[in-house]
């Protein structure tokens, strides 16, 4: 085999090997923590497809988690660490019109509900840089527990972790979007 062809073949094999390692273990930044004492967890090990709904009907929450095809999460460009750590940030960006709320309930097949049964929730909370976009909204049930009250605790916990510099904003966003229940289970009680 000529020298040029063997060099190209070697380069191709290296690329394929790196691709396979990436697929098997994910991005090296996913799930990394600043120190071994950091009390955080990794969601699914993959980054959500921010803002990309692959489904807009027949959505079903599973075990307290949003349907990721309908609610992958979405982020605001203005939701930087400096911004979200300022008092009053979340209320300054909150804006979900009633028509959008009704559309979210419809996507999840909820035609009627009682007060307190669901909370129209931001998958990635505003206090973590989440968006008001429909791809970040879902009707979260209060029960069974853990439900929306417990997710609120996770949001506050992750916000505190980000603002104290314990974890990155990106890590907190990935964790809450992929598996907030895992964070809840490992939070200090």
MARDRENMI-502706 format. One record per residue (C-alpha): residue number from 1; residue in three letters; x, y, z. Coordinates in nm, 3 decimals. Layout:
<drenkols>
+-----+-----+---------+---------+---------+
|   n | res |      c1 |      c2 |      c3 |
+-----+-----+---------+---------+---------+
| NUM | ALA |       X |       Y |       Z |
...
+-----+-----+---------+---------+---------+
</drenkols>
This chain:
<drenkols>
+-----+-----+---------+---------+---------+
|   n | res |      c1 |      c2 |      c3 |
+-----+-----+---------+---------+---------+
|   1 | UNK |   0.000 |   0.000 |   0.000 |
|   2 | UNK |   0.145 |   0.340 |  -0.093 |
|   3 | UNK |   0.260 |   0.559 |   0.195 |
|   4 | UNK |  -0.007 |   0.829 |   0.134 |
|   5 | UNK |  -0.292 |   0.576 |   0.144 |
|   6 | UNK |  -0.167 |   0.419 |   0.466 |
|   7 | UNK |  -0.144 |   0.766 |   0.627 |
|   8 | UNK |  -0.501 |   0.843 |   0.523 |
|   9 | UNK |  -0.618 |   0.506 |   0.650 |
|  10 | UNK |  -0.446 |   0.562 |   0.985 |
|  11 | UNK |  -0.604 |   0.908 |   1.017 |
|  12 | UNK |  -0.946 |   0.763 |   0.937 |
|  13 | UNK |  -0.901 |   0.490 |   1.200 |
|  14 | UNK |  -0.806 |   0.749 |   1.462 |
|  15 | UNK |  -1.115 |   0.955 |   1.380 |
|  16 | UNK |  -1.341 |   0.650 |   1.399 |
|  17 | UNK |  -1.184 |   0.548 |   1.733 |
|  18 | UNK |  -1.236 |   0.897 |   1.877 |
|  19 | UNK |  -1.595 |   0.902 |   1.754 |
|  20 | UNK |  -1.664 |   0.564 |   1.917 |
|  21 | UNK |  -1.509 |   0.679 |   2.245 |
|  22 | UNK |  -1.718 |   0.995 |   2.237 |
|  23 | UNK |  -2.036 |   0.793 |   2.173 |
|  24 | UNK |  -1.952 |   0.551 |   2.453 |
|  25 | UNK |  -1.847 |   0.800 |   2.720 |
|  26 | UNK |  -1.998 |   1.133 |   2.613 |
|  27 | UNK |  -1.842 |   1.474 |   2.609 |
|  28 | UNK |  -1.556 |   1.511 |   2.857 |
|  29 | UNK |  -1.725 |   1.818 |   3.010 |
|  30 | UNK |  -2.056 |   1.641 |   3.076 |
|  31 | UNK |  -2.082 |   1.546 |   3.438 |
|  32 | UNK |  -1.751 |   1.689 |   3.550 |
|  33 | UNK |  -1.742 |   1.847 |   3.891 |
|  34 | UNK |  -1.500 |   2.099 |   4.038 |
|  35 | UNK |  -1.408 |   1.864 |   4.326 |
|  36 | UNK |  -1.499 |   1.525 |   4.464 |
|  37 | UNK |  -1.690 |   1.694 |   4.745 |
|  38 | UNK |  -1.943 |   1.854 |   4.510 |
|  39 | UNK |  -2.287 |   1.707 |   4.592 |
|  40 | UNK |  -2.426 |   1.702 |   4.239 |
|  41 | UNK |  -2.523 |   1.428 |   3.999 |
|  42 | UNK |  -2.528 |   1.373 |   3.629 |
|  43 | UNK |  -2.863 |   1.343 |   3.454 |
|  44 | UNK |  -2.850 |   1.122 |   3.147 |
|  45 | UNK |  -2.498 |   1.217 |   3.042 |
|  46 | UNK |  -2.616 |   1.392 |   2.727 |
|  47 | UNK |  -2.693 |   1.753 |   2.656 |
|  48 | UNK |  -3.055 |   1.829 |   2.565 |
|  49 | UNK |  -3.146 |   1.946 |   2.215 |
|  50 | UNK |  -3.221 |   2.292 |   2.346 |
|  51 | UNK |  -3.535 |   2.445 |   2.196 |
|  52 | UNK |  -3.595 |   2.164 |   1.944 |
|  53 | UNK |  -3.934 |   1.999 |   1.986 |
|  54 | UNK |  -3.959 |   1.679 |   1.784 |
|  55 | UNK |  -4.320 |   1.630 |   1.896 |
|  56 | UNK |  -4.605 |   1.875 |   1.964 |
|  57 | UNK |  -4.887 |   1.636 |   2.051 |
|  58 | UNK |  -4.928 |   1.310 |   2.234 |
|  59 | UNK |  -4.678 |   1.427 |   2.495 |
|  60 | UNK |  -4.657 |   1.218 |   2.812 |
|  61 | UNK |  -4.464 |   1.284 |   3.132 |
|  62 | UNK |  -4.288 |   0.972 |   3.261 |
|  63 | UNK |  -4.216 |   0.917 |   3.628 |
|  64 | UNK |  -4.212 |   1.286 |   3.713 |
|  65 | UNK |  -4.000 |   1.386 |   3.412 |
|  66 | UNK |  -4.117 |   1.586 |   3.111 |
|  67 | UNK |  -4.146 |   1.423 |   2.769 |
|  68 | UNK |  -3.808 |   1.524 |   2.624 |
|  69 | UNK |  -3.943 |   1.514 |   2.268 |
|  70 | UNK |  -4.199 |   1.781 |   2.359 |
|  71 | UNK |  -4.008 |   1.962 |   2.632 |
|  72 | UNK |  -3.633 |   1.940 |   2.570 |
|  73 | UNK |  -3.573 |   2.270 |   2.748 |
|  74 | UNK |  -3.471 |   2.609 |   2.615 |
|  75 | UNK |  -3.234 |   2.876 |   2.740 |
|  76 | UNK |  -3.228 |   3.255 |   2.727 |
|  77 | UNK |  -2.910 |   3.410 |   2.590 |
|  78 | UNK |  -2.941 |   3.675 |   2.862 |
|  79 | UNK |  -2.949 |   3.404 |   3.131 |
|  80 | UNK |  -2.581 |   3.420 |   3.220 |
|  81 | UNK |  -2.444 |   3.338 |   3.565 |
|  82 | UNK |  -2.404 |   3.708 |   3.645 |
|  83 | UNK |  -2.762 |   3.781 |   3.539 |
|  84 | UNK |  -2.934 |   3.491 |   3.717 |
|  85 | UNK |  -2.747 |   3.556 |   4.040 |
|  86 | UNK |  -2.887 |   3.910 |   4.059 |
|  87 | UNK |  -3.192 |   3.949 |   4.282 |
|  88 | UNK |  -3.514 |   3.984 |   4.084 |
|  89 | UNK |  -3.381 |   3.833 |   3.760 |
|  90 | UNK |  -3.645 |   3.557 |   3.725 |
|  91 | UNK |  -3.939 |   3.793 |   3.773 |
|  92 | UNK |  -3.789 |   4.036 |   3.521 |
|  93 | UNK |  -3.795 |   3.776 |   3.240 |
|  94 | UNK |  -4.113 |   3.581 |   3.329 |
|  95 | UNK |  -4.364 |   3.610 |   3.042 |
|  96 | UNK |  -4.586 |   3.316 |   2.945 |
|  97 | UNK |  -4.913 |   3.424 |   2.782 |
|  98 | UNK |  -5.231 |   3.228 |   2.860 |
|  99 | UNK |  -5.251 |   3.109 |   2.498 |
| 100 | UNK |  -4.908 |   2.947 |   2.533 |
| 101 | UNK |  -5.006 |   2.785 |   2.865 |
| 102 | UNK |  -5.321 |   2.644 |   2.701 |
| 103 | UNK |  -5.111 |   2.508 |   2.413 |
| 104 | UNK |  -4.875 |   2.328 |   2.654 |
| 105 | UNK |  -5.167 |   2.160 |   2.833 |
| 106 | UNK |  -5.312 |   2.059 |   2.495 |
| 107 | UNK |  -4.980 |   1.909 |   2.380 |
| 108 | UNK |  -4.982 |   1.691 |   2.692 |
| 109 | UNK |  -5.348 |   1.598 |   2.637 |
| 110 | UNK |  -5.475 |   1.772 |   2.951 |
| 111 | UNK |  -5.815 |   1.920 |   2.877 |
| 112 | UNK |  -5.925 |   1.979 |   3.237 |
| 113 | UNK |  -5.751 |   1.996 |   3.570 |
| 114 | UNK |  -5.819 |   2.111 |   3.923 |
| 115 | UNK |  -5.636 |   2.401 |   4.089 |
| 116 | UNK |  -5.313 |   2.277 |   4.248 |
| 117 | UNK |  -5.311 |   1.953 |   4.047 |
| 118 | UNK |  -5.052 |   2.081 |   3.797 |
| 119 | UNK |  -4.807 |   2.368 |   3.771 |
| 120 | UNK |  -4.711 |   2.494 |   3.429 |
| 121 | UNK |  -4.340 |   2.454 |   3.488 |
| 122 | UNK |  -4.027 |   2.580 |   3.317 |
| 123 | UNK |  -3.817 |   2.264 |   3.272 |
| 124 | UNK |  -3.506 |   2.478 |   3.310 |
| 125 | UNK |  -3.624 |   2.734 |   3.560 |
| 126 | UNK |  -3.591 |   3.103 |   3.489 |
| 127 | UNK |  -3.354 |   3.126 |   3.786 |
| 128 | UNK |  -3.121 |   2.889 |   3.595 |
| 129 | UNK |  -3.140 |   3.082 |   3.268 |
| 130 | UNK |  -3.440 |   2.896 |   3.125 |
| 131 | UNK |  -3.662 |   3.046 |   2.856 |
| 132 | UNK |  -4.036 |   3.111 |   2.835 |
| 133 | UNK |  -4.035 |   2.926 |   2.501 |
| 134 | UNK |  -4.294 |   2.648 |   2.470 |
| 135 | UNK |  -4.011 |   2.395 |   2.432 |
| 136 | UNK |  -3.919 |   2.469 |   2.795 |
| 137 | UNK |  -4.271 |   2.438 |   2.940 |
| 138 | UNK |  -4.466 |   2.138 |   3.066 |
| 139 | UNK |  -4.759 |   2.066 |   3.300 |
| 140 | UNK |  -4.589 |   1.919 |   3.606 |
| 141 | UNK |  -4.807 |   1.727 |   3.851 |
| 142 | UNK |  -4.808 |   1.793 |   4.224 |
| 143 | UNK |  -4.839 |   1.423 |   4.298 |
| 144 | UNK |  -4.718 |   1.165 |   4.326 |
| 145 | UNK |  -4.428 |   1.298 |   4.525 |
| 146 | UNK |  -4.175 |   1.410 |   4.421 |
| 147 | UNK |  -4.375 |   1.654 |   4.217 |
| 148 | UNK |  -4.362 |   2.023 |   4.137 |
| 149 | UNK |  -4.306 |   2.131 |   4.499 |
| 150 | UNK |  -3.992 |   1.916 |   4.516 |
| 151 | UNK |  -3.870 |   2.037 |   4.176 |
| 152 | UNK |  -3.894 |   2.392 |   4.312 |
| 153 | UNK |  -3.652 |   2.283 |   4.587 |
| 154 | UNK |  -3.413 |   2.142 |   4.323 |
| 155 | UNK |  -3.430 |   2.470 |   4.129 |
| 156 | UNK |  -3.339 |   2.669 |   4.442 |
| 157 | UNK |  -3.061 |   2.425 |   4.533 |
| 158 | UNK |  -2.902 |   2.433 |   4.187 |
| 159 | UNK |  -2.935 |   2.812 |   4.173 |
| 160 | UNK |  -2.747 |   2.838 |   4.504 |
| 161 | UNK |  -2.481 |   2.593 |   4.378 |
| 162 | UNK |  -2.427 |   2.799 |   4.061 |
| 163 | UNK |  -2.418 |   3.136 |   4.237 |
| 164 | UNK |  -2.173 |   3.007 |   4.499 |
| 165 | UNK |  -1.945 |   2.877 |   4.221 |
| 166 | UNK |  -1.980 |   2.512 |   4.326 |
| 167 | UNK |  -2.102 |   2.402 |   3.982 |
| 168 | UNK |  -2.124 |   2.568 |   3.643 |
| 169 | UNK |  -2.446 |   2.710 |   3.508 |
| 170 | UNK |  -2.421 |   2.473 |   3.210 |
| 171 | UNK |  -2.397 |   2.170 |   3.440 |
| 172 | UNK |  -2.699 |   2.284 |   3.643 |
| 173 | UNK |  -2.900 |   2.340 |   3.324 |
| 174 | UNK |  -2.812 |   1.995 |   3.190 |
| 175 | UNK |  -2.892 |   1.825 |   3.520 |
| 176 | UNK |  -3.231 |   1.986 |   3.567 |
| 177 | UNK |  -3.329 |   1.931 |   3.203 |
| 178 | UNK |  -3.223 |   1.567 |   3.186 |
| 179 | UNK |  -3.309 |   1.430 |   3.531 |
| 180 | UNK |  -3.405 |   1.667 |   3.809 |
| 181 | UNK |  -3.520 |   1.367 |   4.017 |
| 182 | UNK |  -3.162 |   1.237 |   4.041 |
| 183 | UNK |  -3.054 |   1.574 |   4.179 |
| 184 | UNK |  -3.344 |   1.569 |   4.426 |
| 185 | UNK |  -3.246 |   1.221 |   4.551 |
| 186 | UNK |  -2.888 |   1.337 |   4.622 |
| 187 | UNK |  -2.963 |   1.679 |   4.767 |
| 188 | UNK |  -2.877 |   1.732 |   5.134 |
| 189 | UNK |  -3.202 |   1.704 |   5.326 |
+-----+-----+---------+---------+---------+
</drenkols>
